[in-house]
Amino acid sequence: MKNVYGWLLLTPAAILLVGFTHYPAVATLIDSFFTTGTVVRPSKFAGLANYASLADDPIFWQVLRNNLYFAAATIPTSIAIAMLMAIWVNDRLPARALVRMSYFTPTILPMVAVANLWLFFYTPQIGLLDKVGAMFGAASHNWLGDPSTVMACMAVMTVWKEAGFFMIFYLAALQSLPPELEEAAKVEGASRWYYFRRVTFPLLMPTTLFVLVNATINSFKLVDHLFILTKGGPDNASNLLLYYIYQVAFSFFDTAYASTLTVVLLALLAGMAIIQFQLIEKRVHYR
Amino acid sequence: MSEIVLEQVTKRFGPVKAVDSVSFRAEQGKFVVLLGPSGCGKSTLLRLIAGLEDVSEGRILIDGADVTRLSPEKRRVSMVFQSYALFPHLSTAENIVFGLKVRRTPEEERRKRLEHVAEVVGLAAYLDRKPQELSGGQRQRVALARAIIAENRICLMDEPLSNLDAQLRHGMRVEIRGLQQRLGMTVVYVTHDQVEAMSMADRVVLVREGRIEQEGSPEELYAKPATMFAARFIGTPGMNLVALADGPGGAVVRGSADTLFARGGNGLTLGVRPEHVGLVEAGGIRGTVTSSEYHGADTILTVKVGEETFLVRAPGQLAHPPGSAVRLGWKPGMAHLFDTASGRRVPDGVL
C-alpha cells in the first residue's frame, strides 16, 4: 500500500492509454482472425481466412499501389523542398520572418481546409488551373475526375502542405550548425554547393531521418483530403489504405476485414520504420 | 614574399566603428600578434584580412597586391578558428585534407602531404578518429594541420589556445612558434592573453577600441609603454600607475610626503612595474603593507603609499604582516611618467 499515491497519479494516464491505444490495438489483431459478427450469425474464429481474402482483393492491391505511389511522390519531393526552403530562409535576407511565416502557414491549416482550397484550383472550367490554362488556349480538364491525373493532384497538394512543416526541423538543425564551419570552408575555397554536399547535407542527416520517418507515416495516415476531394474515386483511382479501411469498416460494416487491413497497414509501417532506421542509422552522424 | 599591409582600414557595423583606420605591416616570416581586451576589434581585424568581412574603407595588400575586394580563397591564406571549426562528421584525415579536396589536388599528393603534416603535428595515430573522439589539444592540432597542409605562406589564427587548459596552452605556444619558424610562415595571431603575445610575437600590435594603441617588439611594449593603457595591459600584474602631486620639495605620490624628484607632480602619473619595485632599508618612499599574496616563487605585496596603492612583486615568501611599515625603492631607469589627462608617455628626460 506504500505506493498507492504513485498508482493514483498514474491511473488517469494509464486508463486513457490502455482504453484508447493498447486495448484497441490488441482487439484489432484478435478481430482480424474472426468473422464479422451480426445479430443472426455471431462472430466465430476464421483463422487466416480474412488474410486470404485480402490477398484476393483487387481493390486492396490497387489501394496499396496508390499508397506506394503517393508515398514515392510526396516524401522525397517534400523533403527536398523543405531543405531548400530552410537553407533559403536561414540566410540573411530582407523580410526573413515574413518569408519563414509564409512557408510555415500551410502547416497550421487543417487538411480539410487545404483540400477545400485546392478544390478551387482543380475544379473543371471554373477552377484556377483551368482558368489559367484557358488563357493559353488549353482545353478544360477534369483534374480530379481523370484516373490518370488524380493521384498527381493529390501529391502536389500534400507536398504543398507538408514541406513547410519539415522546413521548421531543417531550419532548427541549420541554426545549430556553428557559422565558423562555413567560414572555414570558405577560406579553403569551397563553393556553396560543395559545402552543402560535403558538410551541410551530412550534418542534416539526423534531421532527414526524423523527417523521413514522419513523412512516411504521414503518407499512410493523411487521408482527410479524400473526404472532400474524391472519396477515393474515380473507381478507386485515388483511394488510399487508411481511407479504404474507413470505407470497409463504416460504410460496408465489415469490421473483421477492416481489422485485417489495419493489421497489414501497421505491419507495413513498422517494417518501413525498421528498415529506415537500420539502413540510414549507419550513415547518420549524431553529435 | 608573403607580406600583409593594412592601409587606413576601417570597418563599420552600422554606426559602430569596430576597426578605426588601422594601418600596420606584417613582414614576411614574422609572427605578429594582435593583442587587446575582448571587444576591441582585433578579431574583426583578422576577419578583414581573411576576407570574411568586407572592408568599409582602406586597403589590404598581400605581397603588394590589393586584395581588399577579393574573396577569401583567392587570398591564399589559412585560418585557425577559436572554436577550431572542425567538421564533426569527418575524420581527422578528411578534416585535414578538406581544402586539398576542394582544390582537386591529386590523390597521391594528398596522401603524401597528409602523411607529412600528420607527422609534423603529431597526429599520425589519430587520423581515423572523429573530432569528438579527440581531446582539446588534439583538436587544436587538427585545426593547425588543416591550416598548414595548404602550404599557404600566410596563416591567420584567432585565439587558437583560448579553449585549452593552462598547461596545454604553454606546450602549444612553444609548438606553434616552432612550427611558424620552421615553415617560415607569416602569422597574424589574435589573442587577449598578453603572456601569449609576449612569448610568441616578433611584433605586437596592441589594439584598443578599434585603434592601434602601440606597436612594437614585446621588449619595447614592456620597457617603453607608450600609454597608460599599454602599461597596465602588459605584465602580470600590470604596471603600478599612481597619481603624483606637488610636494614641498618636488613631486610626491599623492598623499605621501617623500619627494620623488625635483619638479611639480600635478597632472602626472608615475608608472613602475611590480617586479621593479623593491623593499629597501633606507631612503625610498614609505608605505604600509595592506595585504600579501603568496604565489610560490614570489609574493605580491599590496602597499599603501599616501592615497595610492603599489603592488610589489618580491621573490620568495616574505614575512610582512598587514600593517607593517616598509620602504619602497626602484632603479632610476625603471620608472615611467605619463600625462594623466592624455594617458600618453612623457619623454624620459624629465625623470
Chai-1 contact restraints between the chains, C-beta under 6 A:
chainA,res_idxA,chainB,res_idxB,connection_type,confidence,min_distance_angstrom,max_distance_angstrom,comment,restraint_id
A,E180,B,F81,contact,1.0,0.0,6.0,A-B,restraint_1
A,E180,B,S83,contact,1.0,0.0,6.0,A-B,restraint_2
A,E180,B,A85,contact,1.0,0.0,6.0,A-B,restraint_3
A,L181,B,A85,contact,1.0,0.0,6.0,A-B,restraint_4
A,E183,B,L52,contact,1.0,0.0,6.0,A-B,restraint_5
A,A184,B,A85,contact,1.0,0.0,6.0,A-B,restraint_6
A,K186,B,P72,contact,1.0,0.0,6.0,A-B,restraint_7
A,V187,B,P72,contact,1.0,0.0,6.0,A-B,restraint_8
A,V187,B,M79,contact,1.0,0.0,6.0,A-B,restraint_9
A,E188,B,F98,contact,1.0,0.0,6.0,A-B,restraint_10
A,E188,B,G99,contact,1.0,0.0,6.0,A-B,restraint_11
A,E188,B,V102,contact,1.0,0.0,6.0,A-B,restraint_12
A,G189,B,E73,contact,1.0,0.0,6.0,A-B,restraint_13
A,G189,B,V102,contact,1.0,0.0,6.0,A-B,restraint_14
A,A190,B,V102,contact,1.0,0.0,6.0,A-B,restraint_15
A,V199,B,F87,contact,1.0,0.0,6.0,A-B,restraint_16
A,P202,B,H89,contact,1.0,0.0,6.0,A-B,restraint_17
A,L203,B,H89,contact,1.0,0.0,6.0,A-B,restraint_18
A,H285,B,H89,contact,1.0,0.0,6.0,A-B,restraint_19
A,R287,B,P88,contact,1.0,0.0,6.0,A-B,restraint_20
